[in-house]
Amino acid sequence: FYLFENLDCLAFIPVVSYNDALSNKKLAITDNKSKSGIYRWTHLDSKKSYIGSSVNLGLRLRNYFNLSFISHPTRNMMVINKALLKYGYSQFKLEILEYCGPKELAIREQYYMDQLCP
């Protein structure tokens, strides 16, 4: 997982975009139940972004939206968890960049890291 500051390098259209992560929390979890793929959190003001992947996006997103989960001492130092705790979900856009099979996740995640000019 990486944090990117410059997202102007690549113009693309995500599969799904939740422009206000807080308002779209339940929809994002439901839409992505049992799907695997690549996701991106983007802070609306700074445009800093975090890319990750999961074999179960619905579960991963449910965990992100669980304050006690992301604030747990074993997870609260992750850059995205710190940002979500500091700024709140309404300050983020959540995008599903691509759905792909579990075996392809590492390759596809690396593709987006390479293309988004870290």
Secondary structure, 3 states (H helix, E strand, C coil): CEEECCCCCCCCCCCEEECCCCCCHHHHHHHCCCCCEEEEEEECCCCCEEEEEECCHHHHHHHHCCHHHHCCCCCCCCHHHHHHHHHCHHHEEEEEEEECCHHHHHHHHHHHHHHCCC
